[in-house]
Amino acid sequence: MKIPPHSIEAERGVLGSILLDKEGMFQVSPLLIEADFYDPNNGLIYGAMMDLFTRNKPIDILTIREHLDDRQNLEKIGGNTYLI
């Protein structure tokens, strides 16, 4: 099976950009869904960001961590270490 083109660094860049500027969600939310991420950890983080965004909640490390933890996904991504 052929591995599809992907860039983990680009995925992390998108997530980091959203953390730095919440307005970025307005630009990427119509274009990306959680399943678009090659790295499932990044997809889970983006999914948390999208959920927070659609509920008009702040998007930061603490709210993302809480969201992932509440859904038993924090350990799936490697815990707090992966978020930082």
Summary of the structure (lengths in Angstrom):
residues: 84
radius of gyration: 12.4
end to end distance: 32.7
largest distance: 40.4
contacts: 206
relative contact order: 0.13
helix: 60%
strand: 0%
